[in-house]
Amino acid sequence: MVDRRGFVRGAAGTAGAFAVTGGVGSAAGRTERVLRGTLPPGAPDYVYLPVEVPPGVREFRVSYAYDRPAVPPGTQGNALDIGVFDERGTGPGGRGAPPDGRGFRGWSGGARTEFFLRADDATPGYLAGPVRPGTWHIVLGPYTIAPQGLAYTVTVRLTYGSAGPVRRPVYPPERARGRGRAWYRGDCHLHTTHSDGRRTPAEVAAAARAAGLDFINTSEHNTHAGHGAWEGLWGDDLLVLTGVEVTTRTGHLLAVGTDPGTFVDWRHRARDDRSGRTARAIRRAGGLAVPAHPHATCVGCGWRSGFADADAVEVWNGPYTPDDEVTLAHWDSGLAAGDRWVPAMGGSDAHREPDRVGGPQTVVLADDLTRGAVLAGLRAGRSYVAESSAVSLAFSVTGGRGGHAGIGGRLAVPPGTPVTARLDVTGAPGCTAHFVTDQGLVHSAPLPASGAGTVEWTTTPARAGYVRAEVRHPAVLPPLPGALAAFTNPVFLGAVRAAP
């Protein structure tokens, strides 16, 4: 077993000296340094390569490469992520910087082989700003390592000269025009060229409008550099929230609607017991902590830290697949067991064509089209998820003396009181409506050929602790259920149970 701290020193010790390729300190001066090393299986999750930056540097540029040897079937090959922290330190990990990430200057994961940054510009995913003297750190993240090890070469080029003006980011406003208290459609899981997406922010904004969305949340992997990339793309018709996808080695967590410019640290695993601290940091920044695609099957993608610290959970991610069905069942079992309720959401996780922005989308009842109102509606579970803007639901439960509760609400009536659940659907031809309670699927009804219809079902709080609705397409492989077209958060029935 390699000592982590000793290994980091050893890896850094493979660096070569700077080679002068221009007049040092002159307007045309440039220096270059090549750092080489090999990461063995079992290497630390993050390796920090120190780079001494002298005064007078205008531009900091990095390129890297690593070997990709053949591996046996079923064995992980090499994959190496990269990022950088400046002279203020790397934050948690004991290198001098506070945990707010002030030293963070960017992350591109494995999406790029080269990046640069300077006062007036930077590669997408990186923060423009002065290149100050001191010890910077290239961060290598060996995502997977082949049995042969991972040999890497990192080249750092420093260009000297006048720094020029500093580019100041312009962040999205916290409100759009809206329609007062209404149902607003949004997609809280999107990627652009500022991480591993292929669409520009302008293309995502256009796709969001075409999908009928009222709001979006930018959620790049481990970088907030794109928060300032939306200038001129918002408007009265589109609210742009800023966030990040916290991409850890044991799952991904969406930070939804955080203050612009918020850094959220991703350098931990479930075993480090940091998920609660991360969620609290997101909430202090005004956002929601939302585990993403909890049962995804790619390496490191499934969320392993539970929902105890979550504000909501992304139950439906992109085109509906079996792992979404597993997540839905897991989430529903928590409702049935009377666990702390965590509202459900959906997001497209769209990266590139043909990924569909707004497929699915979360439809939230908010007091207005503002950051605060939208997040309050999501946190309260006043929402449903639909495959597109063509699908609309209205779901409520009535009973007792004029009692009424909508999605995310509670109808507090005595246990034996008859209550009626009503679902109104439009835009779902060929689909079937279902009611689900803590006993499971209790009622189904096919919708008319037009895809618009109303379904009702009567129960009591003694028989059902909650009722929620699903709209599904026909099954492709019975008895497995058909894919979702939409589903709602629950309406709870009966009095609130006393805390134990």
C-alpha positions in Angstrom: 0.0 0.0 0.0 1.5 3.4 -1.0 1.5 6.1 1.7 -0.8 8.8 0.3 1.3 11.8 1.4 4.6 10.0 0.4 3.2 9.1 -3.0 2.1 12.7 -3.7 5.7 13.9 -2.9 7.1 11.1 -5.1 4.8 12.0 -8.0 5.6 15.7 -7.8 9.3 14.7 -7.7 9.1 13.4 -11.3 8.9 17.0 -12.6 11.5 18.3 -15.0 13.1 21.7 -14.8 11.8 24.7 -16.8 13.3 25.0 -20.2 13.7 28.6 -21.5 12.2 29.1 -24.9 12.1 32.9 -24.9 13.5 35.8 -23.1 12.4 35.3 -19.5 10.5 38.3 -18.3 10.4 39.9 -21.7 7.2 40.7 -23.6 7.8 37.7 -25.9 9.3 35.5 -23.2 8.0 32.0 -22.5 9.2 29.1 -20.3 8.2 25.5 -20.4 8.3 22.7 -17.9 7.5 19.0 -18.5 6.3 16.8 -15.6 6.2 13.1 -15.9 5.2 10.2 -13.7 3.4 6.9 -13.3 0.4 6.3 -11.1 0.0 2.7 -9.9 -3.3 0.9 -9.3 -4.4 2.1 -5.8 -3.0 5.6 -6.3 -4.7 8.5 -4.4 -7.9 9.9 -5.9 -6.1 13.2 -6.4 -2.4 13.9 -7.0 -1.1 17.5 -6.7 1.9 18.5 -8.9 3.5 21.8 -7.7 4.5 24.4 -10.2 6.4 27.5 -9.2 5.2 30.6 -11.0 7.6 33.6 -11.0 6.5 37.2 -11.2 5.6 38.7 -14.6 3.6 35.8 -16.0 0.7 36.8 -18.3 -0.6 33.3 -19.3 -0.6 29.9 -17.7 -1.1 27.1 -20.2 -1.2 23.3 -19.6 -1.4 20.3 -21.9 -1.3 16.7 -20.9 -1.3 13.1 -22.2 -1.3 9.7 -20.7 -1.0 6.1 -22.0 -3.9 3.9 -22.7 -2.6 0.3 -22.7 -4.8 -2.6 -23.8 -6.6 -4.3 -20.9 -8.4 -7.7 -20.5 -12.2 -7.7 -21.1 -14.0 -6.5 -18.0 -11.0 -4.6 -16.7 -11.0 -0.8 -16.4 -8.4 1.0 -18.6 -6.8 4.4 -17.9 -8.8 7.6 -17.5 -7.2 10.8 -16.1 -8.9 14.0 -15.1 -7.2 17.4 -14.7 -7.6 20.8 -13.0 -5.7 23.5 -11.3 -5.4 25.5 -8.1 -3.5 28.8 -7.9 -1.0 30.1 -5.3 -3.8 30.5 -2.6 -3.8 26.7 -2.1 -5.9 23.6 -2.7 -8.3 24.0 0.2 -9.2 20.8 2.2 -6.1 18.7 2.2 -3.9 20.9 4.2 -2.2 23.1 1.6 -3.0 26.5 3.2 -6.2 27.7 1.5 -9.5 28.1 3.2 -12.2 25.5 2.3 -14.2 28.0 0.3 -12.1 27.2 -2.8 -10.5 30.6 -3.3 -7.5 28.9 -4.8 -9.7 27.0 -7.3 -9.1 28.0 -10.9 -10.8 25.3 -13.0 -11.5 21.7 -13.8 -12.1 20.0 -17.1 -12.0 16.4 -16.0 -11.2 14.3 -19.0 -13.0 16.5 -21.5 -9.9 18.4 -22.7 -6.2 17.8 -23.3 -5.2 21.4 -22.9 -6.3 24.6 -21.1 -5.1 28.1 -20.4 -6.0 31.0 -18.2 -5.0 34.7 -18.0 -6.5 37.9 -16.7 -8.9 38.5 -19.5 -9.8 35.0 -20.7 -9.7 31.3 -20.0 -10.6 28.0 -21.5 -14.2 27.1 -20.7 -14.3 25.4 -17.3 -11.5 27.6 -16.0 -11.6 31.0 -14.3 -10.0 34.0 -15.9 -7.9 36.1 -13.6 -4.4 37.3 -12.9 -1.6 34.7 -12.9 0.0 35.6 -9.6 3.4 34.4 -8.4 3.7 31.5 -6.0 3.2 27.7 -5.9 0.4 26.6 -8.1 -0.8 23.0 -8.2 -1.9 20.9 -11.2 -4.5 18.4 -9.9 -4.5 15.0 -11.5 -7.5 12.8 -10.9 -6.9 9.2 -11.9 -10.5 8.1 -12.5 -9.6 4.6 -13.4 -6.1 3.0 -13.6 -5.1 0.0 -15.8 -3.2 -2.9 -14.1 -0.1 -1.7 -15.9 -0.3 1.7 -14.2 -1.0 5.1 -15.7 2.0 7.0 -17.2 1.4 10.7 -17.7 3.1 13.7 -19.2 2.1 17.2 -18.2 3.5 20.3 -20.0 3.3 23.7 -18.4 3.9 26.8 -20.5 4.3 30.2 -18.9 4.1 33.3 -21.1 5.4 36.6 -19.7 4.2 40.1 -20.4 1.6 42.6 -19.2 -1.4 41.0 -17.6 -4.0 43.2 -19.2 -7.4 44.0 -17.9 -9.2 41.5 -15.6 -12.5 40.1 -17.0 -15.3 40.4 -14.5 -18.1 37.8 -14.9 -21.7 39.0 -15.4 -24.1 36.6 -13.6 -27.7 35.9 -14.4 -30.4 37.9 -12.5 -32.5 36.1 -9.9 -35.9 36.7 -11.5 -37.6 36.6 -14.9 -41.0 38.1 -15.7 -43.1 35.1 -14.8 -46.9 34.7 -14.4 -47.3 35.1 -10.7 -48.2 31.9 -8.8 -48.2 29.3 -11.6 -46.6 26.0 -12.8 -43.2 26.6 -14.2 -41.2 24.1 -16.3 -37.4 23.6 -15.8 -34.4 21.4 -16.4 -31.9 21.4 -13.5 -29.3 19.0 -15.0 -27.5 20.4 -18.0 -24.0 20.5 -19.4 -22.3 22.8 -21.8 -18.8 23.3 -23.2 -17.8 24.5 -19.7 -17.4 20.8 -18.7 -18.0 17.7 -20.9 -20.9 19.0 -22.9 -20.8 19.8 -26.6 -23.4 22.6 -26.7 -22.5 26.2 -26.0 -24.5 28.1 -23.4 -26.2 29.9 -26.3 -27.2 26.6 -27.8 -28.5 25.3 -24.5 -30.6 28.5 -23.9 -32.1 28.1 -27.4 -32.9 24.5 -26.8 -34.5 25.3 -23.5 -36.8 27.8 -25.1 -37.6 25.4 -27.8 -38.5 22.8 -25.2 -41.0 25.1 -23.5 -38.9 25.6 -20.4 -39.2 28.6 -18.0 -36.0 28.0 -16.1 -32.7 26.0 -16.3 -29.9 25.2 -13.9 -26.3 25.1 -15.1 -24.6 22.1 -13.6 -21.1 21.6 -14.9 -18.9 18.9 -13.4 -16.9 20.3 -10.5 -16.5 23.8 -11.8 -18.5 27.0 -11.4 -16.5 28.8 -14.2 -19.5 28.7 -16.4 -21.7 30.8 -14.1 -20.6 33.9 -15.9 -21.1 32.5 -19.4 -24.8 33.3 -19.8 -24.7 37.0 -20.3 -27.4 38.0 -22.8 -28.9 34.5 -22.9 -31.5 34.9 -20.2 -34.6 37.1 -20.5 -38.1 37.7 -19.3 -39.0 34.3 -20.6 -36.0 32.3 -19.2 -34.6 32.2 -15.6 -31.0 30.9 -15.4 -30.0 29.3 -12.1 -26.4 28.6 -11.3 -25.1 25.4 -9.8 -22.6 22.6 -10.3 -22.6 18.8 -10.5 -20.4 17.6 -7.6 -18.8 14.6 -9.2 -17.2 12.5 -6.5 -15.8 9.0 -6.8 -18.9 7.5 -5.2 -21.7 9.4 -6.8 -22.8 12.7 -8.2 -24.7 15.5 -6.4 -26.4 18.4 -8.1 -26.1 21.8 -6.4 -29.2 23.6 -7.7 -29.6 27.4 -7.6 -26.5 28.3 -5.5 -25.2 31.8 -5.4 -23.2 32.6 -8.5 -19.5 31.9 -8.1 -20.0 29.2 -5.4 -17.3 26.6 -5.2 -18.4 23.1 -4.0 -15.7 20.6 -3.1 -15.9 17.2 -4.8 -12.7 15.6 -3.5 -14.2 13.0 -1.1 -15.9 9.6 -1.1 -18.9 8.2 0.8 -16.6 6.6 3.3 -15.2 10.1 4.2 -18.6 11.1 5.7 -18.5 14.4 3.9 -21.9 14.4 2.2 -23.6 16.2 5.1 -21.0 18.9 5.1 -21.3 19.3 1.4 -25.1 19.6 1.5 -24.9 22.2 4.3 -22.4 24.2 2.2 -24.8 24.1 -0.7 -27.7 25.3 1.4 -25.6 28.1 2.9 -25.1 29.2 -0.7 -28.8 29.3 -1.1 -29.1 26.1 -3.1 -30.6 22.6 -3.0 -28.5 19.4 -2.6 -29.9 16.8 -5.0 -28.4 13.4 -5.6 -28.2 12.8 -9.3 -29.0 9.5 -11.1 -28.6 7.5 -7.8 -28.6 4.1 -9.5 -26.6 4.8 -12.6 -24.3 2.0 -13.6 -21.2 3.9 -14.8 -18.1 3.8 -12.6 -18.5 6.2 -9.7 -21.9 7.5 -10.9 -24.3 5.8 -8.5 -25.0 7.8 -5.3 -23.6 5.9 -2.3 -24.3 8.4 0.5 -28.0 8.0 1.0 -30.7 10.7 1.0 -30.6 11.8 4.7 -28.8 15.1 3.7 -30.7 15.7 0.5 -33.2 18.4 -0.3 -34.6 16.4 -3.3 -33.5 13.4 -5.4 -33.2 13.1 -9.2 -35.5 10.1 -9.7 -35.6 10.4 -13.5 -32.5 11.2 -15.5 -32.6 11.5 -19.3 -34.4 8.9 -21.4 -36.3 6.6 -19.0 -34.2 3.4 -18.4 -34.2 0.5 -15.9 -31.9 2.4 -13.5 -34.6 5.1 -13.3 -37.1 2.5 -12.5 -34.9 1.2 -9.7 -34.5 4.7 -8.3 -38.3 5.3 -8.4 -38.8 2.1 -6.5 -36.1 3.0 -3.9 -37.6 6.5 -3.5 -41.1 5.1 -3.1 -40.0 2.6 -0.5 -38.8 5.5 1.6 -42.3 7.0 1.4 -43.9 3.8 2.3 -41.6 3.3 5.3 -42.4 6.7 6.7 -38.8 7.9 6.3 -38.1 11.6 6.1 -39.7 12.7 2.8 -37.3 13.8 0.1 -39.1 15.2 -3.0 -38.5 13.8 -6.4 -37.2 15.7 -9.4 -36.1 14.9 -13.0 -33.5 16.3 -15.3 -32.3 15.7 -18.8 -28.5 15.5 -18.1 -28.2 16.6 -21.7 -24.6 16.9 -23.0 -24.8 16.9 -26.8 -27.0 16.0 -29.8 -29.2 14.0 -29.8 -29.7 14.5 -26.0 -32.9 16.4 -25.5 -32.9 19.4 -23.3 -36.0 19.3 -21.1 -36.4 15.5 -21.5 -37.5 15.1 -18.8 -38.4 18.3 -17.1 -39.6 19.2 -13.6 -42.8 21.2 -13.4 -43.0 23.2 -10.1 -45.7 25.3 -8.5 -43.9 28.6 -7.6 -45.2 31.9 -6.4 -43.3 33.6 -9.3 -40.5 32.9 -11.7 -37.7 33.8 -9.3 -34.8 31.8 -7.9 -36.2 31.9 -4.4 -39.7 30.9 -5.4 -38.6 28.1 -7.7 -36.3 26.6 -5.1 -39.0 26.9 -2.4 -41.4 25.0 -4.6 -38.9 22.2 -5.4 -37.9 21.9 -1.7 -41.6 21.6 -0.7 -42.2 18.9 -3.4 -44.9 21.0 -5.2 -43.8 19.5 -8.4 -44.2 16.7 -11.0 -41.9 15.3 -13.7 -42.9 15.1 -17.4 -41.2 13.7 -20.4 -41.8 17.0 -22.4 -43.8 20.2 -22.3 -46.6 18.3 -24.3 -47.5 16.5 -21.1 -49.4 18.3 -18.3 -50.9 17.0 -15.1 -53.2 18.3 -12.4 -53.4 16.1 -9.3 -55.2 16.6 -6.0 -57.0 14.9 -3.2 -60.3 16.1 -1.7 -62.4 14.9 1.2 -63.9 15.8 4.6 -65.5 19.2 5.0 -64.2 20.9 1.9 -60.7 19.6 2.4 -58.3 19.8 -0.5 -54.5 19.1 -1.0 -52.4 19.4 -4.0 -49.1 17.8 -5.0 -46.6 17.9 -2.1 -49.4 18.8 0.4 -51.2 16.9 3.1 -55.0 16.3 3.5 -55.4 16.1 7.3 -58.7 14.3 7.9 -59.7 11.4 10.3 -58.5 7.9 9.3 -62.0 6.7 8.1 -62.8 9.8 6.0 -63.5 9.0 2.3 -61.1 11.0 0.1 -61.0 11.2 -3.7 -57.8 11.4 -5.7 -58.2 13.1 -9.1 -55.7 13.2 -12.0 -56.2 15.3 -15.1 -53.9 14.5 -17.9 -53.2 16.1 -21.3 -50.6 15.2 -24.0 -50.2 11.4 -23.2 -51.8 9.4 -26.1 -51.6 5.6 -25.7 -50.7 5.9 -22.0 -52.3 4.6 -18.8 -52.8 6.5 -15.5 -51.9 4.8 -12.2 -52.4 5.6 -8.6 -49.7 4.4 -6.2 -49.9 4.3 -2.4 -47.8 2.8 0.4 -49.4 -0.5 -0.6 -48.1 -0.1 -4.1 -50.1 0.2 -7.4 -53.8 0.3 -6.4 -55.6 1.7 -9.4 -55.0 2.0 -13.2 -57.1 3.4 -16.1 -56.3 3.8 -19.7 -56.4 7.3 -21.1 -58.5 8.2 -24.2 -56.8 8.0 -27.6 -56.4 11.8 -27.5 -54.1 11.5 -24.5 -56.4 13.8 -22.4 -58.6 12.5 -19.7 -59.5 12.4 -16.0 -59.1 9.5 -13.6 -60.5 9.4 -10.0 -60.2 6.9 -7.2 -61.5 6.9 -3.6 -59.8 5.7 -0.5 -59.3 6.6 3.2 -56.3 7.7 5.2 -56.6 4.4 7.1 -56.0 2.5 3.8 -53.4 4.9 2.2 -50.7 7.0 3.9 -50.2 8.9 0.6 -51.3 8.8 -3.0 -49.2 9.7 -6.0 -49.9 9.5 -9.7 -48.0 8.0 -12.6 -48.6 8.1 -16.4 -46.9 5.3 -18.3 -46.4 4.3 -21.9 -47.4 0.7 -22.9 -45.1 -2.0 -21.6 -42.5 -3.2 -24.1 -41.4 -6.3 -22.1 -44.3 -7.4 -19.8 -44.5 -7.9 -16.9 -42.0 -5.0 -16.6 -43.9 -1.7 -16.5 -43.8 0.7 -19.4 -41.7 3.8 -19.4 -42.9 6.9 -17.5 -44.5 9.7 -19.4 -44.9 11.6 -16.1 -45.2 11.1 -12.3 -46.1 13.3 -9.4 -44.8 13.8 -5.9 -47.3 12.5 -3.3 -50.2 13.9 -1.5 -50.1 12.7 2.1 -53.2 11.6 3.9 -54.1 11.9 7.6 -52.6 13.7 10.5 -48.8 14.2 10.8 -47.3 11.4 12.9 -45.7 12.5 16.1 -41.9 12.3 16.2 -40.6 9.3 18.2 
